[in-house]
Amino acid sequence: MFDLFWKQVTTSVEEGRFAKLTMAKTIGKPNLRNIFVRPIYSDRDFKVSLKLRYRSPETEDQEDEFTLDEAFVILKPHLRKSFSSVLLFTTTKDVTFKINKKGAGSISESLPTFREI
């Protein structure tokens, strides 16, 4: 099911509609509070800024640039382990992927939060 959600992410990038992606709703109380993925559009290629935000002030937030495929490899293991939802923000709609306690995924759509990138 997450692969179907990720297809919407890649389509939004290809169409220039991708605004942001956020992993939220932590499972338990891990030190990792959020993961944010923001677009870096350029003439040559598309990269994302992937930021790991931590609860503890002693742990410094980490931010690096990756390709979309590299970001997928980093994000996927955090699902079900650290986070139960992923929110995709595009200029045409918001898409939420949630995993329930039994491990079943669901996708829902709502009106866009962002009108421009």
Backbone as a printed PyTorch tensor [residue, N CA C, xyz], in Angstrom:
tensor([[[  0.8320,  -1.1970,   0.0000],
         [  0.0000,   0.0000,   0.0000],
         [  0.8800,   1.2650,   0.0000]],

        [[  2.0120,   1.2270,   0.7310],
         [  2.8920,   2.3970,   0.7510],
         [  3.4510,   2.6700,  -0.6360]],

        [[  3.6530,   1.6070,  -1.4320],
         [  4.1420,   1.7920,  -2.7970],
         [  3.1380,   2.5780,  -3.6420]],

        [[  1.8330,   2.3460,  -3.4280],
         [  0.7990,   3.1190,  -4.1350],
         [  0.8620,   4.5980,  -3.7210]],

        [[  1.0450,   4.8210,  -2.4320],
         [  1.1860,   6.1870,  -1.9350],
         [  2.4180,   6.8360,  -2.5600]],

        [[  3.5330,   6.1100,  -2.6010],
         [  4.7770,   6.6770,  -3.1310],
         [  4.6480,   6.9940,  -4.6200]],

        [[  3.8220,   6.2380,  -5.3210],
         [  3.5590,   6.5320,  -6.7400],
         [  2.9390,   7.9200,  -6.8710]],

        [[  2.0730,   8.3020,  -5.9390],
         [  1.4880,   9.6470,  -5.9720],
         [  2.5690,  10.7060,  -5.6930]],

        [[  3.5250,  10.3570,  -4.8480],
         [  4.6430,  11.2780,  -4.5780],
         [  5.4310,  11.5080,  -5.8660]],

        [[  5.8130,  10.4170,  -6.5290],
         [  6.6280,  10.5700,  -7.7470],
         [  5.8570,  11.2890,  -8.8580]],

        [[  4.5650,  11.0020,  -8.9800],
         [  3.7490,  11.6870,  -9.9860],
         [  3.6820,  13.1900,  -9.6950]],

        [[  3.5310,  13.5540,  -8.4330],
         [  3.4590,  14.9820,  -8.0860],
         [  4.7780,  15.6820,  -8.3960]],

        [[  5.8950,  14.9750,  -8.2380],
         [  7.2030,  15.5450,  -8.5800],
         [  7.3030,  15.7310, -10.0930]],

        [[  6.9500,  14.6810, -10.8410],
         [  7.0090,  14.7420, -12.3040],
         [  6.1560,  15.8670, -12.8660]],

        [[  5.0230,  16.1470, -12.2260],
         [  4.1020,  17.1840, -12.7020],
         [  4.3810,  18.5470, -12.0720]],

        [[  5.4180,  18.6590, -11.2320],
         [  5.7740,  19.9320, -10.6160],
         [  4.7970,  20.3980,  -9.5520]],

        [[  4.0820,  19.4590,  -8.8990],
         [  3.0820,  19.8160,  -7.8910],
         [  3.5270,  19.5050,  -6.4600]],

        [[  4.6550,  18.8260,  -6.2950],
         [  5.1260,  18.4040,  -4.9740],
         [  5.5330,  19.6170,  -4.1380]],

        [[  4.9270,  19.7530,  -2.9440],
         [  5.2460,  20.8710,  -2.0550],
         [  6.0350,  20.4200,  -0.8300]],

        [[  5.6160,  19.3030,  -0.2040],
         [  6.2770,  18.8470,   1.0150],
         [  5.7470,  17.4630,   1.3890]],

        [[  6.5650,  16.7180,   2.1270],
         [  6.1380,  15.4400,   2.6660],
         [  6.5690,  15.4080,   4.1310]],

        [[  5.6900,  14.9500,   5.0000],
         [  5.9770,  14.9120,   6.4320],
         [  5.6200,  13.5500,   7.0030]],

        [[  6.5580,  12.9750,   7.7430],
         [  6.2560,  11.7710,   8.5180],
         [  5.9260,  12.2500,   9.9160]],

        [[  4.7540,  11.8370,  10.4110],
         [  4.2790,  12.3320,  11.7060],
         [  3.6220,  11.2060,  12.4820]],

        [[  3.0250,  11.5640,  13.6140],
         [  2.3690,  10.6190,  14.5210],
         [  3.3440,   9.5150,  14.9120]],

        [[  4.2360,   9.8720,  15.8110],
         [  5.2300,   8.9110,  16.2670],
         [  4.5890,   7.7690,  17.0370]],

        [[  5.2420,   6.6420,  16.9850],
         [  4.8140,   5.4640,  17.7280],
         [  5.6630,   5.4280,  18.9950]],

        [[  5.0110,   5.5170,  20.1370],
         [  5.7510,   5.6120,  21.3960],
         [  6.3160,   7.0120,  21.5710]],

        [[  7.4430,   7.1100,  22.2310],
         [  8.1050,   8.4040,  22.4470],
         [  9.5460,   8.3590,  21.9560]],

        [[  9.7690,   8.1160,  20.6570],
         [ 11.1500,   8.0890,  20.1660],
         [ 11.7540,   9.4940,  20.1740]],

        [[ 13.0600,   9.5570,  20.1460],
         [ 13.7390,  10.8490,  20.0940],
         [ 13.4610,  11.5530,  18.7600]],

        [[ 13.3000,  10.7650,  17.6980],
         [ 12.9910,  11.3280,  16.3840],
         [ 11.5330,  11.7840,  16.3780]],

        [[ 11.3070,  13.0940,  16.1830],
         [  9.9600,  13.6560,  16.2740],
         [  9.2570,  13.7420,  14.9230]],

        [[  9.9700,  14.1690,  13.8810],
         [  9.4010,  14.3040,  12.5360],
         [ 10.4820,  14.0710,  11.4970]],

        [[ 10.0310,  13.7520,  10.3010],
         [ 10.9010,  13.7690,   9.1290],
         [ 10.1910,  14.6270,   8.0960]],

        [[ 10.9120,  15.6160,   7.5780],
         [ 10.3620,  16.5190,   6.5640],
         [ 11.1240,  16.3330,   5.2610]],

        [[ 10.3890,  16.2870,   4.1530],
         [ 10.9910,  16.2110,   2.8310],
         [ 10.4680,  17.3910,   2.0320]],

        [[ 11.4030,  18.2430,   1.5760],
         [ 11.0140,  19.4230,   0.7990],
         [ 11.7070,  19.3860,  -0.5560]],

        [[ 11.0710,  19.9260,  -1.5770],
         [ 11.6470,  19.8560,  -2.9240],
         [ 12.7820,  20.8490,  -3.1250]],

        [[ 13.7220,  20.4310,  -3.9490],
         [ 14.7770,  21.3200,  -4.4450],
         [ 14.7240,  21.1890,  -5.9610]],

        [[ 13.9970,  22.0980,  -6.5890],
         [ 13.8640,  22.0620,  -8.0450],
         [ 15.0510,  22.7830,  -8.6760]],

        [[ 15.6000,  22.2070,  -9.7360],
         [ 16.6570,  22.8780, -10.4980],
         [ 16.4630,  22.5290, -11.9610]],

        [[ 17.2310,  23.1900, -12.8300],
         [ 17.1120,  22.9380, -14.2630],
         [ 17.6150,  21.5450, -14.6430]],

        [[ 18.6010,  21.0530, -13.9040],
         [ 19.2270,  19.7820, -14.2710],
         [ 18.5100,  18.5620, -13.6910]],

        [[ 18.1920,  18.6120, -12.4080],
         [ 17.6060,  17.4400, -11.7890],
         [ 16.7500,  17.8450, -10.5940]],

        [[ 16.1150,  16.8650, -10.0080],
         [ 15.2630,  17.0990,  -8.8450],
         [ 15.8750,  16.4020,  -7.6480]],

        [[ 16.0280,  17.1290,  -6.5820],
         [ 16.5120,  16.5670,  -5.3180],
         [ 15.5450,  17.0070,  -4.2280]],

        [[ 15.6750,  16.3610,  -3.0740],
         [ 14.8760,  16.7580,  -1.9310],
         [ 15.7920,  17.0340,  -0.7530]],

        [[ 15.3200,  17.9190,   0.0900],
         [ 15.9620,  18.1740,   1.3640],
         [ 15.2430,  17.2960,   2.3760]],

        [[ 15.9760,  16.4010,   3.0080],
         [ 15.3790,  15.4930,   3.9860],
         [ 15.9010,  15.9050,   5.3620]],

        [[ 14.9770,  16.3140,   6.2310],
         [ 15.3510,  16.8010,   7.5590],
         [ 14.7800,  15.8930,   8.6370]],

        [[ 15.6640,  15.4350,   9.5190],
         [ 15.2640,  14.6530,  10.6770],
         [ 15.2180,  15.6020,  11.8640]],

        [[ 14.0420,  15.7500,  12.4630],
         [ 13.8790,  16.6440,  13.6210],
         [ 13.7280,  15.7960,  14.8780]],

        [[ 14.5150,  16.1510,  15.8960],
         [ 14.5480,  15.3800,  17.1380],
         [ 13.8920,  16.1260,  18.2900]],

        [[ 13.3840,  15.3750,  19.2620],
         [ 12.7710,  15.9480,  20.4620],
         [ 13.8250,  16.5390,  21.3840]],

        [[ 14.8520,  15.7850,  21.6040],
         [ 15.8830,  16.1710,  22.5610],
         [ 16.7040,  17.3500,  22.0510]],

        [[ 16.8550,  18.4080,  22.8640],
         [ 17.6730,  19.5450,  22.4300],
         [ 19.1530,  19.1730,  22.3010]],

        [[ 19.5450,  18.0600,  22.9250],
         [ 20.9380,  17.6230,  22.8210],
         [ 21.2370,  16.9850,  21.4670]],

        [[ 20.1970,  16.4970,  20.8110],
         [ 20.3780,  15.8700,  19.5010],
         [ 20.1210,  16.9180,  18.4240]],

        [[ 21.1310,  17.1790,  17.6370],
         [ 21.0080,  18.1940,  16.5900],
         [ 20.2230,  17.6370,  15.4020]],

        [[ 19.3080,  18.4520,  14.8660],
         [ 18.5590,  18.0490,  13.6760],
         [ 19.5470,  17.7910,  12.5390]],

        [[ 19.2020,  16.8400,  11.6720],
         [ 20.0530,  16.5110,  10.5290],
         [ 19.3170,  16.8530,   9.2510]],

        [[ 20.0320,  17.4430,   8.3030],
         [ 19.4170,  17.7930,   7.0200],
         [ 20.4150,  17.5210,   5.9030]],

        [[ 19.9690,  16.7670,   4.8910],
         [ 20.8050,  16.4240,   3.7440],
         [ 19.9750,  16.4300,   2.4820]],

        [[ 20.6660,  16.4870,   1.3310],
         [ 20.0070,  16.4240,   0.0290],
         [ 20.1200,  15.0150,  -0.5320]],

        [[ 19.0040,  14.5530,  -1.1210],
         [ 18.9630,  13.2250,  -1.7150],
         [ 18.1410,  13.2560,  -2.9920]],

        [[ 18.2790,  12.2010,  -3.7960],
         [ 17.3450,  12.0110,  -4.9020],
         [ 16.0520,  11.4740,  -4.2900]],

        [[ 14.9950,  11.4690,  -5.0520],
         [ 13.7210,  10.9530,  -4.5400],
         [ 13.8280,   9.4680,  -4.2180]],

        [[ 14.5370,   8.7130,  -5.0520],
         [ 14.7060,   7.2790,  -4.7980],
         [ 15.4950,   7.0310,  -3.5180]],

        [[ 16.5310,   7.8240,  -3.2840],
         [ 17.3070,   7.6940,  -2.0500],
         [ 16.4500,   8.0230,  -0.8310]],

        [[ 15.6100,   9.0420,  -0.9530],
         [ 14.7240,   9.4330,   0.1530],
         [ 13.7560,   8.2980,   0.4820]],

        [[ 13.2280,   7.6290,  -0.5460],
         [ 12.3150,   6.5020,  -0.3370],
         [ 12.9810,   5.4180,   0.5010]],

        [[ 14.2360,   5.0880,   0.1790],
         [ 14.9730,   4.0520,   0.8980],
         [ 15.1620,   4.4410,   2.3670]],

        [[ 15.3670,   5.7250,   2.6290],
         [ 15.5550,   6.2120,   3.9980],
         [ 14.2250,   6.2320,   4.7570]],

        [[ 13.1570,   6.6660,   4.1060],
         [ 11.8590,   6.8270,   4.7720],
         [ 11.1440,   5.5140,   5.0800]],

        [[ 11.1570,   4.5810,   4.1480],
         [ 10.3360,   3.3750,   4.2800],
         [ 10.5720,   2.6090,   5.5880]],

        [[ 11.8170,   2.4250,   6.0540],
         [ 12.0040,   1.6850,   7.3120],
         [ 11.4190,   2.3880,   8.5470]],

        [[ 11.2160,   3.6980,   8.4710],
         [ 10.6680,   4.4430,   9.6060],
         [  9.1570,   4.2250,   9.7670]],

        [[  8.5040,   3.7880,   8.7010],
         [  7.0700,   3.5390,   8.7440],
         [  6.8160,   2.2800,   9.5640]],

        [[  5.8260,   2.3380,  10.4370],
         [  5.4450,   1.2530,  11.3600],
         [  6.4230,   1.1100,  12.5160]],

        [[  7.6750,   1.5290,  12.3400],
         [  8.6480,   1.4340,  13.4180],
         [  8.6260,   2.7160,  14.2520]],

        [[  8.6910,   3.8760,  13.5750],
         [  8.7340,   5.1570,  14.2690],
         [  7.4930,   6.0170,  14.0320]],

        [[  6.8780,   5.8830,  12.8550],
         [  5.7630,   6.7490,  12.4730],
         [  4.5940,   5.9370,  11.9440]],

        [[  3.3790,   6.4410,  12.2060],
         [  2.1880,   5.7440,  11.7140],
         [  1.4880,   6.5010,  10.5900]],

        [[  1.9900,   7.6870,  10.2210],
         [  1.3680,   8.4000,   9.1070],
         [  2.3980,   9.2080,   8.3190]],

        [[  2.0760,   9.3630,   7.0410],
         [  2.8930,  10.1550,   6.1280],
         [  1.9400,  11.0630,   5.3760]],

        [[  2.2520,  12.3510,   5.3430],
         [  1.3960,  13.3250,   4.6620],
         [  2.1260,  13.9040,   3.4610]],

        [[  1.4960,  13.8120,   2.3090],
         [  2.0080,  14.3860,   1.0740],
         [  1.2220,  15.6540,   0.7860]],

        [[  1.9220,  16.7610,   0.6580],
         [  1.2890,  18.0340,   0.3240],
         [  1.6580,  18.3810,  -1.1110]],

        [[  0.6390,  18.5610,  -1.9540],
         [  0.8570,  19.0010,  -3.3280],
         [  0.0170,  20.2510,  -3.5590]],

        [[  0.1820,  20.8550,  -4.6960],
         [ -0.5840,  22.0660,  -4.9950],
         [ -2.0210,  21.7650,  -5.4130]],

        [[ -2.3390,  20.4750,  -5.6420],
         [ -3.7020,  20.1240,  -6.0560],
         [ -4.4730,  19.3300,  -5.0110]],

        [[ -3.7530,  18.6520,  -4.0900],
         [ -4.4220,  17.8870,  -3.0410],
         [ -3.4060,  17.4840,  -1.9790]],

        [[ -3.9170,  17.1460,  -0.8180],
         [ -3.1060,  16.5560,   0.2420],
         [ -3.4710,  15.0760,   0.3000]],

        [[ -2.4700,  14.2260,   0.4550],
         [ -2.6920,  12.7910,   0.5140],
         [ -2.0750,  12.2730,   1.8120]],

        [[ -2.8570,  11.5150,   2.5720],
         [ -2.3820,  10.9780,   3.8410],
         [ -2.3520,   9.4540,   3.7750]],

        [[ -1.2160,   8.9000,   4.1730],
         [ -1.0810,   7.4520,   4.2860],
         [ -0.9720,   7.1250,   5.7640]],

        [[ -1.8630,   6.2550,   6.2530],
         [ -1.8660,   5.8800,   7.6700],
         [ -1.7800,   4.3780,   7.8050]],

        [[ -1.1110,   3.9560,   8.8730],
         [ -1.0570,   2.5350,   9.2130],
         [ -1.7260,   2.3660,  10.5680]],

        [[ -2.6820,   1.4430,  10.6500],
         [ -3.3540,   1.2200,  11.9300],
         [ -2.5430,   0.2400,  12.7870]],

        [[ -3.0200,  -0.0430,  13.9820],
         [ -2.2890,  -0.9000,  14.9200],
         [ -2.1100,  -2.3270,  14.4120]],

        [[ -2.9940,  -2.7490,  13.5170],
         [ -2.8790,  -4.0990,  12.9510],
         [ -1.9480,  -4.1380,  11.7460]],

        [[ -1.4450,  -2.9640,  11.3400],
         [ -0.5100,  -2.9060,  10.2240],
         [ -1.1450,  -2.6890,   8.8660]],

        [[ -2.4490,  -2.4470,   8.8390],
         [ -3.1350,  -2.1910,   7.5690],
         [ -2.9980,  -0.7220,   7.1840]],

        [[ -2.6660,  -0.4710,   5.9250],
         [ -2.5040,   0.8920,   5.4420],
         [ -3.7490,   1.4150,   4.7740]],

        [[ -3.9210,   2.7320,   4.8280],
         [ -5.0300,   3.3800,   4.1280],
         [ -4.5560,   4.7150,   3.5770]],

        [[ -5.1780,   5.1280,   2.4840],
         [ -4.8350,   6.3910,   1.8320],
         [ -6.0910,   7.2480,   1.7670]],

        [[ -5.9600,   8.5170,   2.1680],
         [ -7.0850,   9.4490,   2.0480],
         [ -6.5870,  10.7430,   1.4150]],

        [[ -7.5090,  11.4570,   0.7970],
         [ -7.1740,  12.7120,   0.1260],
         [ -8.0260,  13.8370,   0.6820]],

        [[ -7.4650,  15.0540,   0.6590],
         [ -8.2010,  16.2400,   1.0910],
         [ -7.7610,  17.4320,   0.2450]],

        [[ -8.4070,  18.5620,   0.4740],
         [ -8.0750,  19.7740,  -0.2610],
         [ -6.6350,  20.1870,   0.0460]],

        [[ -5.9740,  20.8550,  -0.9190],
         [ -4.5680,  21.1950,  -0.7220],
         [ -4.3300,  22.2490,   0.3600]],

        [[ -3.2770,  22.0570,   1.1190],
         [ -2.8360,  23.0440,   2.1060],
         [ -2.0460,  24.1440,   1.4050]],

        [[ -1.2510,  23.7510,   0.3940],
         [ -0.4000,  24.6880,  -0.3310],
         [ -0.9640,  24.9270,  -1.7300]],

        [[ -1.0150,  26.1690,  -2.1360],
         [ -1.4400,  26.5060,  -3.4890],
         [ -0.2330,  26.7410,  -4.3980]],

        [[  0.8820,  27.1090,  -3.7890],
         [  2.1180,  27.3640,  -4.5330],
         [  3.2640,  26.6520,  -3.8370]],

        [[  4.3150,  26.4230,  -4.6150],
         [  5.5010,  25.7520,  -4.0460],
         [  6.5020,  26.8070,  -3.6160]]])
